Each structure stands twice: as C-alpha cells, then as structure tokens.
Amino acid sequence: MAEYQFIGESNAVAYEAPGYVVMKKYVDVAALIAAPQMLALASAPNTPLTSFTGFAAADVVNLFHVPAGFVARMAGMYVQSADTNAATIALGIGGATAAFMAATAINSTGATITVVGDAYGANSLMAKEFVANDTVDALLASATAIDAKIHFFLEGYKAFDITSVV
C-alpha cells in the first residue's frame, strides 16, 4: 500500500463569496504512468516519482487538501473512461475510510455523486466540518487501476475561522 499526492498541493482553496467552493481533480492514470513526476509519495510530498505503474489495491491518493474551516456537502466522481481492470474506488478522509463514497466500480463509465451528510447522520442537511487541515482521499479498494480517466469533485463552503467567536 502506498499513499500518493500530486506535486505542489496545499490546503489553500479558492472560493466565491460567501465562501462557496467546488474542488475538482482530473485523474488520468495512463498519463500519470507516462509522466510519473506529477505524483509524489505523501511521505515525501516535494519529491517527484521517477517511475509509476498504476495504482494497486489499498493505495491511497490524496485528492483534495482541505483547510480547517471547510464544510463538505457533496463528493463524487465521474468515470470518463473505464479502467480495463475491475478496480473499485472509495472516497474518504485520512486514507482509510469510505466516509463520502463506498467502494464503486471504475470499469464502467458514469457518475457517482454522494451527499456527504448522508454519511454523517440521518439528516441529509448535515455536512462534514473540518476543524483541522486534512485530505479527502481516493482509496483503491480492489484490483489495479491502469488506464481509467476520472473526474473527482468535492463541494462545500469555506467557513473561515471556526475557532474564534465574534
């Protein structure tokens, strides 16, 4: 199992007033195999990879570096081009969970969109509030992804300084 991230990522996000944010990440596995320097191990985030053969089962990809004060409402993916292998991907926090999306096949095209609140309580208006910087991760739950093209997204709001009281 390896944990990857994209070179140059940070916990800063661009937002529109009053703080609405849509984070997007396009992952083309074949392009990453051809140009591995776009990836780094999460343990050495500023050191580009020199070789990469695809994501293996139990690998984690830090898709979004989320700042403290972000409130996530929806997350999902759109499989633009199916993977040759019968791989599945889950979306979660901290690399080991399917908090936002259960393991979903990427060997067929289509969209999977989840309301984050559904994972955090019966009231679908609930959301996940990040009280510290964190990552939203794709966990490759099974098989090896070698040629999928996937669009990931995370939608929510930047609540700004959640530690101070006005």
C-alpha positions as semicolon CSV with decimal commas, in nm:
position;residue;x (nm);y (nm);z (nm)
1;M;0,000;0,000;0,000
2;A;0,130;0,343;-0,093
3;E;-0,011;0,689;-0,029
4;Y;0,030;0,938;-0,314
5;Q;-0,036;1,305;-0,367
6;F;0,002;1,545;-0,656
7;I;0,314;1,766;-0,660
8;G;0,262;2,120;-0,530
9;E;-0,065;2,066;-0,339
10;S;-0,155;2,272;-0,032
11;N;-0,451;2,336;0,196
12;A;-0,546;2,668;0,033
13;V;-0,870;2,686;-0,167
14;A;-1,014;2,948;-0,398
15;Y;-1,371;3,040;-0,316
16;E;-1,650;3,271;-0,421
17;A;-1,838;3,494;-0,176
18;P;-1,982;3,392;0,065
19;G;-1,734;3,103;0,066
20;Y;-1,878;2,854;-0,187
21;V;-1,614;2,608;-0,312
22;V;-1,609;2,334;-0,573
23;M;-1,281;2,144;-0,578
24;K;-1,213;1,936;-0,888
25;K;-0,942;1,687;-0,976
26;Y;-0,900;1,505;-1,306
27;V;-0,704;1,180;-1,279
28;D;-0,582;1,014;-1,598
29;V;-0,396;0,704;-1,479
30;A;-0,227;0,636;-1,814
31;A;-0,096;0,995;-1,821
32;L;0,044;0,950;-1,468
33;I;0,220;0,631;-1,577
34;A;0,371;0,822;-1,873
35;A;0,466;1,124;-1,657
36;P;0,520;0,996;-1,300
37;Q;0,681;1,326;-1,193
38;M;0,327;1,465;-1,143
39;L;0,298;1,241;-0,834
40;A;0,486;1,210;-0,507
41;L;0,459;0,985;-0,207
42;A;0,263;1,159;0,069
43;S;0,558;1,094;0,300
44;A;0,787;1,293;0,065
45;P;0,545;1,542;-0,097
46;N;0,811;1,752;-0,274
47;T;0,998;1,462;-0,431
48;P;0,853;1,365;-0,770
49;L;0,825;0,998;-0,855
50;T;1,061;0,868;-1,121
51;S;0,852;0,562;-1,208
52;F;0,488;0,461;-1,166
53;T;0,299;0,157;-1,296
54;G;-0,054;0,238;-1,177
55;F;-0,249;0,234;-0,854
56;A;-0,260;-0,102;-0,672
57;A;-0,522;-0,237;-0,433
58;A;-0,512;-0,048;-0,099
59;D;-0,326;0,252;-0,249
60;V;-0,448;0,594;-0,140
61;V;-0,443;0,917;-0,342
62;N;-0,474;1,249;-0,158
63;L;-0,716;1,418;-0,400
64;F;-0,805;1,734;-0,209
65;H;-0,607;1,911;0,062
66;V;-0,887;2,061;0,269
67;P;-0,823;2,357;0,502
68;A;-0,959;2,392;0,854
69;G;-1,296;2,562;0,839
70;F;-1,415;2,386;0,524
71;V;-1,763;2,231;0,537
72;A;-1,808;1,948;0,283
73;R;-2,158;1,888;0,147
74;M;-2,120;1,664;-0,159
75;A;-1,849;1,450;-0,313
76;G;-1,832;1,220;-0,609
77;M;-1,672;1,110;-0,930
78;Y;-1,748;1,078;-1,297
79;V;-1,572;0,795;-1,482
80;Q;-1,498;0,941;-1,825
81;S;-1,307;0,638;-1,950
82;A;-1,346;0,299;-1,781
83;D;-1,048;0,110;-1,647
84;T;-0,951;-0,218;-1,812
85;N;-0,935;-0,388;-1,471
86;A;-1,228;-0,439;-1,233
87;A;-1,099;-0,180;-0,987
88;T;-1,310;0,000;-0,725
89;I;-1,256;0,336;-0,556
90;A;-1,392;0,475;-0,229
91;L;-1,375;0,840;-0,116
92;G;-1,292;0,915;0,245
93;I;-1,088;1,108;0,496
94;G;-0,747;1,013;0,626
95;G;-0,679;0,749;0,365
96;A;-0,859;0,453;0,519
97;T;-1,233;0,515;0,509
98;A;-1,522;0,537;0,269
99;A;-1,673;0,830;0,460
100;F;-1,801;1,006;0,147
101;M;-1,849;0,726;-0,105
102;A;-1,846;0,348;-0,070
103;A;-1,627;0,140;-0,299
104;T;-1,756;0,199;-0,653
105;A;-1,651;0,025;-0,975
106;I;-1,446;0,228;-1,222
107;N;-1,454;-0,029;-1,502
108;S;-1,770;0,128;-1,644
109;T;-1,848;0,489;-1,727
110;G;-2,092;0,711;-1,543
111;A;-2,133;0,934;-1,241
112;T;-2,147;0,863;-0,870
113;I;-2,249;1,158;-0,654
114;T;-2,299;1,137;-0,280
115;V;-2,445;1,383;-0,031
116;V;-2,184;1,399;0,243
117;G;-2,446;1,447;0,513
118;D;-2,585;1,102;0,440
119;A;-2,262;0,955;0,574
120;Y;-2,267;1,170;0,888
121;G;-2,625;1,127;1,011
122;A;-2,985;1,062;0,922
123;N;-3,046;1,431;0,848
124;S;-2,923;1,480;0,491
125;L;-2,872;1,851;0,559
126;M;-2,575;1,765;0,779
127;A;-2,224;1,804;0,646
128;K;-1,866;1,727;0,744
129;E;-1,686;2,020;0,907
130;F;-1,306;2,010;0,901
131;V;-1,166;2,152;1,226
132;A;-0,807;2,095;1,112
133;N;-0,628;2,071;0,777
134;D;-0,691;1,728;0,627
135;T;-0,717;1,543;0,298
136;V;-1,005;1,385;0,111
137;D;-0,868;1,068;-0,039
138;A;-0,945;0,810;-0,303
139;L;-0,886;0,461;-0,168
140;L;-0,834;0,199;-0,435
141;A;-1,036;-0,074;-0,271
142;S;-0,961;-0,358;-0,514
143;A;-0,764;-0,455;-0,825
144;T;-0,516;-0,228;-1,004
145;A;-0,611;0,086;-1,194
146;I;-0,401;0,127;-1,506
147;D;-0,593;0,335;-1,759
148;A;-0,905;0,498;-1,608
149;K;-0,987;0,866;-1,663
150;I;-1,187;1,000;-1,369
151;H;-1,317;1,343;-1,266
152;F;-1,347;1,384;-0,887
153;F;-1,521;1,670;-0,707
154;L;-1,583;1,797;-0,355
155;E;-1,841;2,071;-0,297
156;G;-1,890;2,279;0,014
157;Y;-1,823;2,609;0,189
158;K;-1,526;2,780;0,349
159;A;-1,648;2,877;0,696
160;F;-1,331;3,078;0,762
161;D;-1,203;3,098;1,118
162;I;-1,410;2,845;1,310
163;T;-1,207;2,886;1,629
164;S;-1,289;3,248;1,708
165;V;-1,610;3,395;1,837
166;V;-1,718;3,741;1,723
